[in-house]
Amino acid sequence: MTARPACAVLLALALVAASGGSARAAWSPPDAVPGSDDVQAPGPAIAFAASGRSLITWRAGLLRPDEAQRAERAQRSAPGAYSTPLEIEGLANDPVAFAETRVALLRLRGVFPRMTLTADLGRLTSNSGPDRTLAREVAVGGPPVLAGNARGDLVAAWTVPAGAHEHLDISLRHPGGRFGPPHVLRGSGRLAFPAASYGDRGDTLVAYQRTSVDARGRTRREVEARLRRPGHNFGSPQVLGETHGLAWIATAIAPTGRAYVVWAEQDRGEEANEPLTVHATLAAPSHHLFNRARELARAPLAARPQGEPRLVVDRAGNATAAWSLPTSATAARVDTAAARAGSWFAAPATVAADGILQDLAGAPDGAALVLWTGAFGASFTPRPVAAAYRPAGASAFGAAESVVADPEDPGDAAAAFDAAGRPVVAWIGRPGFDGEFPPAEPRVVRVAQRD
C-alpha cells in the first residue's frame, strides 16, 4: 500500500432500481458510467447510504503535483441513471456514506510532503464542505484512512512526520457533530499502513505496523492495535504479531462488538525473498485485548501479492476474510476463511484457482460476495471479471460467476450490497478489448448488479 498523491476524482450518484423475480442471467448487462472515459487506477469505490443511493468514485486524468483543480458538481436523481460527474480535488481515500444521504471524505491537497489533510462532510447530492483541517504535513507510511458506521460515528487516522519517528494521529466524529481535534494515538517508532473500523455500538479499532529499534540495535517490525470500547478510552497498544517489513492490514467490528484483524505480511525490498503469510486475531465483545494471532495461510513460493486482504462482518458477529495467495511470479489464487461468532476461523477454501482478489462485500444478514479479476499474464491479454456469492446462512461460496460476458482489460474493481441486499460491482474496464496494442478502446467505469 502506498500513499496517494492529491488528485482529481470524479463522483457520480447511482440510483439502482429494484428488480423483480424474472429468470434472467445472474448479472445485469454492464453500464458505462457517463464521463468516466479518463479513469485512472486506483479505484473505483462504492458507498451505499441508508436511502439506497450509492456513491461511485474513481480517479480521473493524469495530474501534475502542482496543478490546481477546480471542483464541479452535477447530479441526476433517476432510478437506473447516473449524475453528470462531479470533480473533486484530492480525494485521499474511499468516502464513507452514512445516515440517509450523508457522506464523509478525506482530502489531501498540496505538494508532498507539505500536503494539507482535511475532513469534509456533505451530502450525496451536493458538494462536501470542509469540516476540519487535520494536518499540514503527512508521512509516507500509507494513505490516510476513514471508517464509520451507519449512524455517523467516524474515525480518521493518518501518520505525520516527527523527526526520526512518526506520529499516528486520529480524529473522531460523533453523530450531529464535527470531527474532533486530532490527538496522537501512537507517538514513537516508524508507523505505517494504518487501518481502522468503527462499530455500531461505538467500538473503535485502529491497527498499524510499527518499526522500532531496541537497546541492542535490533530492528523489530510488528503489527499493533488499539481498541476502544464504548464509554472507555483507547486501550494500551497491543502487539498482534511480527512482520518482515510489509503489511497489508484489514480490520472489522461487528454490531455485537466482536473485533477482528487480518493481515498479510512479507519481507520488504526490491523483490520478495520470503513467502507471503496471512494472519488473524479477534477480540470478544467484552474484551479489551485480542487473542493470540494465528497463521491462516502461507504462499507456496516467494512472490509479491496481487490484491490486499479483505474482511467483512455481519450483524451476528460472524466474519469472513479473503486474500490472494501468489502461486507463481504472475499468478495467484483467491482464498476465503470464515469465523462463526465465538469460534476461530475455519480452514481456508479456494474460490478461484487463478485470480487477483479485488474486493469482498458483506451484507448484515451474512450474505457475501468475493470479487476478482484474472491474474496478469502477457501484456494486454483480455482477462475475466468474476465473482462468487454466498447466500445468508450458507457455509460456502458458490461457483464462479462471470460478471461480464466477454473478457476485457479490467483494472481495479469494488463491490458492495445495496439496501435491498443485492451485490453491485464497479470496475475499470475496456469493453470490446481484443488484446491488440495499442488498445483503441477507452477505459471506463463499468457497473453491474446481481439479480
C-alpha positions in Angstrom: 0.0 0.0 0.0 1.4 3.4 -1.0 0.4 6.9 -0.2 -1.8 8.5 -2.8 -0.9 12.0 -4.1 -3.5 14.6 -4.4 -5.6 14.0 -7.5 -8.9 14.9 -9.1 -11.6 12.4 -8.5 -15.0 12.2 -10.2 -18.1 11.2 -8.3 -21.4 10.0 -9.7 -24.6 9.3 -7.9 -26.0 6.0 -8.9 -29.6 5.0 -8.1 -30.3 1.3 -8.7 -33.9 0.4 -9.3 -35.4 -2.7 -7.5 -35.7 -5.7 -9.8 -38.5 -8.3 -10.0 -38.2 -12.0 -9.9 -37.6 -12.5 -13.6 -35.5 -15.5 -14.6 -32.7 -13.8 -16.4 -28.9 -14.0 -16.1 -27.4 -13.6 -12.7 -25.6 -10.4 -13.6 -27.2 -7.4 -15.4 -25.5 -6.1 -18.6 -22.8 -3.7 -17.5 -23.4 0.1 -17.6 -20.6 2.5 -18.6 -20.7 5.4 -16.2 -21.0 8.6 -18.3 -18.0 10.9 -18.2 -15.6 8.2 -16.9 -13.5 7.8 -20.1 -10.4 9.3 -18.4 -10.4 6.9 -15.5 -7.1 6.0 -13.8 -6.1 3.5 -11.2 -6.5 3.0 -8.3 -10.3 2.8 -7.9 -13.2 2.7 -8.2 -15.1 2.5 -4.9 -18.8 2.2 -4.0 -20.6 3.5 -0.9 -24.3 2.9 -0.1 -26.3 5.1 2.2 -29.4 4.0 4.0 -31.6 5.7 1.3 -30.3 3.1 -1.2 -28.3 5.8 -3.2 -24.8 4.8 -4.0 -21.7 7.0 -4.5 -19.2 5.7 -7.1 -15.8 7.3 -7.0 -12.8 6.9 -9.3 -9.6 8.7 -10.1 -9.6 10.8 -13.3 -6.9 12.2 -15.5 -3.2 12.4 -15.2 -2.2 15.3 -13.0 1.0 17.2 -12.2 1.5 17.6 -8.4 1.5 21.4 -8.7 -1.7 21.6 -10.7 -4.7 23.4 -9.1 -8.0 21.6 -9.8 -11.5 23.2 -9.9 -14.4 21.4 -8.2 -17.5 20.8 -10.2 -20.7 19.0 -9.4 -23.9 17.8 -11.1 -26.5 15.2 -10.1 -29.4 13.4 -11.6 -31.9 11.6 -9.4 -33.5 8.9 -11.6 -33.6 5.1 -11.0 -31.0 3.3 -13.0 -29.3 6.5 -14.1 -26.1 8.4 -13.2 -25.5 12.0 -12.4 -23.1 14.1 -14.5 -19.7 13.5 -12.9 -18.6 15.9 -10.1 -14.9 16.7 -10.0 -13.3 16.7 -6.5 -9.8 17.7 -5.8 -7.5 15.5 -3.8 -9.7 12.6 -2.5 -7.4 10.7 -0.2 -9.4 7.6 0.5 -12.7 5.9 -0.2 -15.7 8.0 1.0 -17.9 6.8 3.8 -21.7 7.1 3.3 -23.9 7.2 6.4 -27.5 8.1 7.5 -29.9 8.6 4.6 -27.8 10.8 2.3 -24.7 11.9 4.2 -21.1 11.4 3.1 -17.7 12.0 4.7 -14.3 12.1 2.9 -10.7 13.0 3.4 -8.8 15.3 1.0 -5.1 15.8 0.5 -4.0 19.0 -1.3 -0.6 20.5 -2.0 2.8 19.0 -2.9 4.1 16.1 -0.8 5.1 16.2 2.0 3.6 19.6 2.6 0.0 18.4 2.0 -3.0 19.6 3.9 -5.3 16.9 5.1 -8.9 17.9 5.6 -12.0 16.1 6.7 -15.1 17.0 4.7 -18.8 16.4 5.4 -21.7 16.8 3.0 -24.5 15.0 1.2 -24.5 12.6 -1.7 -26.5 15.2 -3.7 -24.2 18.2 -3.1 -20.6 19.3 -2.7 -19.0 18.4 0.6 -17.7 21.2 2.7 -14.5 21.3 4.8 -15.3 20.3 8.4 -11.8 20.4 10.0 -8.1 20.7 8.9 -6.5 17.6 10.4 -2.8 18.1 9.4 -0.5 20.4 7.5 2.0 17.7 6.7 1.6 13.9 6.2 4.1 11.0 6.3 4.7 8.4 3.5 3.6 5.4 5.6 0.3 4.8 3.7 -2.7 6.9 2.8 -5.0 8.3 5.5 -7.9 6.0 6.4 -11.5 6.8 7.2 -14.1 4.5 8.7 -17.5 4.8 10.2 -20.9 3.3 10.9 -24.4 3.9 9.6 -25.2 6.3 12.5 -22.4 8.7 11.6 -19.7 7.9 14.1 -16.4 8.4 12.2 -12.7 7.8 12.8 -9.9 9.3 10.6 -6.3 8.0 11.0 -3.1 9.2 9.4 0.7 9.4 10.0 2.7 12.6 10.4 6.5 13.0 10.4 8.1 13.7 13.8 11.9 13.8 13.4 13.2 10.3 13.2 9.8 8.9 14.0 6.2 9.3 13.0 3.1 10.0 15.0 -0.1 8.1 14.3 -2.9 10.7 14.8 -6.7 10.2 14.9 -9.8 12.4 14.9 -13.2 11.2 16.0 -16.6 12.5 14.9 -20.0 11.7 16.6 -23.4 12.0 15.0 -24.5 15.6 14.6 -21.1 17.0 15.4 -17.8 17.9 13.8 -14.5 16.0 13.6 -12.7 16.5 16.9 -9.3 17.9 17.3 -6.5 15.5 16.3 -4.7 13.6 19.0 -1.7 11.2 19.0 -2.7 7.6 19.2 0.9 6.3 18.9 3.9 8.6 19.3 7.1 6.6 18.7 8.7 4.4 16.1 8.2 4.3 12.4 4.4 3.9 11.8 2.8 2.8 8.6 -0.1 1.0 6.9 -3.0 2.2 9.2 -6.4 0.5 9.1 -9.5 1.5 11.2 -13.1 0.4 12.0 -15.9 2.0 13.9 -18.6 -0.5 15.1 -22.3 0.2 15.6 -22.0 0.1 19.4 -19.3 2.7 19.4 -16.3 0.3 19.5 -13.3 1.8 17.7 -10.3 -0.1 16.4 -7.0 1.2 14.8 -4.3 -1.2 13.6 -0.9 -0.3 12.0 2.7 -1.5 11.6 5.3 -0.1 14.0 9.1 -0.4 13.4 11.4 0.2 16.4 15.0 -0.4 17.3 15.8 -1.8 20.7 18.8 -1.0 23.0 20.9 -3.6 21.2 20.3 -2.1 17.8 17.9 -4.8 16.7 15.0 -3.8 14.4 11.5 -5.0 15.3 8.6 -4.7 12.9 5.2 -5.5 14.4 1.5 -5.2 13.8 -0.1 -3.3 16.7 -3.7 -2.4 17.5 -5.5 -0.2 19.9 -9.1 -0.9 20.8 -11.6 1.4 22.4 -14.8 0.1 23.9 -18.0 2.2 24.4 -17.6 4.6 27.4 -13.8 3.9 27.7 -10.6 5.4 26.4 -8.4 3.5 23.9 -6.6 0.6 25.5 -2.8 0.3 25.5 -1.1 -0.6 22.2 -1.1 -4.4 21.8 1.4 -6.3 19.7 -0.5 -8.7 17.4 2.4 -10.3 15.5 5.7 -9.7 13.8 6.2 -8.7 10.2 9.2 -8.7 7.8 8.6 -5.1 6.7 5.5 -5.0 4.6 2.0 -5.4 6.0 -1.5 -5.2 4.4 -4.0 -4.9 7.2 -7.8 -5.2 7.3 -10.0 -4.6 10.4 -13.7 -5.0 11.2 -16.0 -4.7 14.2 -19.4 -6.4 14.3 -22.5 -4.8 15.7 -22.1 -7.2 18.7 -18.7 -5.6 19.4 -16.6 -8.6 18.3 -13.4 -7.2 16.7 -11.2 -8.8 14.0 -7.8 -8.0 12.5 -6.5 -9.9 9.4 -3.2 -9.0 7.8 -0.8 -10.3 5.1 2.9 -9.7 5.6 6.2 -10.2 3.7 9.8 -9.0 3.6 10.5 -5.6 2.0 13.0 -4.8 -0.7 13.4 -4.9 -4.4 12.0 -8.5 -4.6 10.3 -11.0 -2.4 12.6 -13.4 -0.5 10.1 -14.9 1.8 6.6 -16.4 1.1 3.6 -14.2 1.9 1.8 -15.2 5.1 -1.7 -14.3 6.3 -2.6 -14.0 10.0 -5.7 -13.2 12.0 -6.8 -12.5 15.5 -10.0 -11.5 17.3 -11.3 -9.9 20.5 -14.5 -10.9 22.2 -17.2 -8.2 22.6 -16.4 -7.5 26.3 -12.6 -7.8 25.9 -10.1 -5.0 25.5 -7.3 -7.3 24.3 -7.0 -9.6 21.2 -6.4 -13.3 21.3 -3.0 -14.6 20.2 -2.8 -14.3 16.4 -2.7 -17.4 14.2 -1.4 -18.1 10.7 -4.2 -18.6 8.2 -2.2 -19.3 5.1 1.3 -19.3 3.6 2.2 -18.9 -0.1 4.0 -21.8 -1.7 6.7 -19.6 -3.0 8.3 -16.1 -2.6 6.4 -13.7 -4.9 4.7 -10.3 -4.4 1.0 -10.5 -3.8 -1.6 -9.2 -6.2 -4.5 -7.8 -4.2 -4.8 -7.0 -0.5 -6.7 -9.0 2.2 -10.4 -8.0 2.9 -12.6 -8.6 5.9 -16.3 -8.2 6.5 -18.6 -9.0 9.4 -22.4 -9.5 9.8 -24.9 -8.5 12.5 -24.4 -11.7 14.4 -20.6 -11.2 14.8 -19.5 -13.7 12.1 -16.6 -12.7 10.0 -15.3 -13.6 6.5 -11.8 -12.9 5.2 -10.4 -13.1 1.7 -7.0 -12.8 0.2 -4.8 -13.5 -2.9 -2.0 -16.0 -2.4 0.8 -16.0 -5.0 1.2 -19.3 -6.8 3.9 -18.1 -9.3 5.6 -14.9 -10.3 2.5 -13.8 -12.3 -0.4 -16.0 -11.0 -2.3 -16.2 -7.7 -5.3 -17.9 -6.2 -8.2 -16.4 -4.2 -8.9 -18.0 -0.8 -11.5 -17.3 1.9 -12.0 -18.2 5.5 -15.0 -17.7 7.8 -15.3 -17.4 11.6 -18.5 -18.1 13.4 -19.2 -15.8 16.4 -17.4 -17.3 19.4 -15.2 -19.6 17.2 -11.9 -19.3 15.3 -11.5 -19.1 11.6 -12.2 -22.3 9.8 -9.7 -23.8 7.3 -9.3 -21.6 4.2 -11.1 -22.6 1.0 -10.1 -21.6 -2.6 -12.8 -19.8 -4.5 -10.6 -19.0 -7.6 -7.6 -21.1 -8.6 -6.3 -18.3 -10.8 -7.3 -14.7 -9.9 -6.5 -11.4 -8.2 -8.7 -10.5 -5.3 -10.4 -7.2 -5.9 -12.9 -6.9 -3.1 -15.1 -8.7 -0.6 -18.5 -7.4 0.3 -20.8 -8.4 3.1 -24.5 -7.9 4.0 -25.9 -7.6 7.5 -27.7 -10.9 7.2 -24.4 -12.8 6.4 -24.6 -12.9 2.6 -21.2 -12.2 1.0 -19.6 -11.7 -2.4 -16.0 -12.3 -3.4 -14.9 -10.3 -6.5 -11.7 -11.0 -8.6 -10.2 -10.4 -11.9 -8.0 -12.8 -13.9 -4.3 -12.8 -13.0 -1.9 -10.8 -15.1 -0.4 -12.8 -17.9 1.0 -11.4 -21.1 0.6 -7.7 -21.5 -2.8 -6.6 -22.7 -4.3 -10.0 -22.5 -8.1 -10.0 -22.1 -9.0 -11.2 -18.6 -12.3 -12.0 -16.9 -14.2 -10.2 -14.1 -15.7 -12.9 -11.9 -17.4 -13.3 -8.5 -18.6 -16.0 -6.1 -21.8 -15.5 -4.0 -22.6 -16.9 -0.6 -26.3 -16.6 0.4 -27.2 -15.8 4.0 -27.0 -18.8 6.2 -24.7 -20.8 3.8 -21.3 -22.0 4.9 -19.6 -21.9 1.5 -19.4 -19.7 -1.6 -21.0 -20.9 -4.8 -19.3 -21.5 -8.1 -17.6 -18.7 -10.0 -19.9 -16.4 -12.0 -18.9 -14.2 -14.9 -19.8 -10.6 -14.1 -19.2 -9.6 -17.7 -19.8 -12.0 -20.6 -16.6 -11.2 -22.6 -13.1 -10.9 -21.1 -11.7 -7.4 -21.3 -8.8 -5.5 -19.8 -10.1 -4.9 -16.3 -8.4 -2.8 -13.7 -9.3 -2.3 -10.1 -12.8 -3.3 -9.0 -15.1 -2.9 -6.0 -18.2 -4.5 -4.6 -21.0 -3.6 -2.2 -24.5 -4.7 -1.2 -27.4 -2.3 -1.8 -30.3 -1.6 0.6 -32.2 -4.5 -1.0 -29.4 -7.0 -0.3 -28.2 -7.2 -4.0 -24.4 -7.2 -4.8 -23.4 -4.3 -7.0 -19.9 -4.3 -8.7 -17.9 -1.4 -10.3 -14.7 -1.9 -12.2 -12.3 -0.1 -14.6 -13.0 -1.8 -17.9 -12.2 -1.6 -21.5 -15.3 -3.1 -23.3 -14.6 -4.6 -26.7 -10.9 -5.1 -26.0 -9.3 -7.8 -28.2 -5.7 -7.8 -27.0 -4.3 -5.6 -29.8 -1.7 -3.0 -28.8 -2.1 -0.1 -28.5 -5.7 -0.6 -27.5 -8.2 1.5 -29.4 -10.9 1.2 -26.7 -11.0 3.8 -23.9 -11.1 2.6 -20.3 -14.3 3.5 -18.4 -16.0 2.7 -15.1 -18.4 -0.2 -15.6 -21.2 -1.2 -13.2 -23.3 -4.4 -12.9 -25.6 -5.8 -10.3 -26.5 -9.4 -9.4 -30.2 -10.0 -9.5 
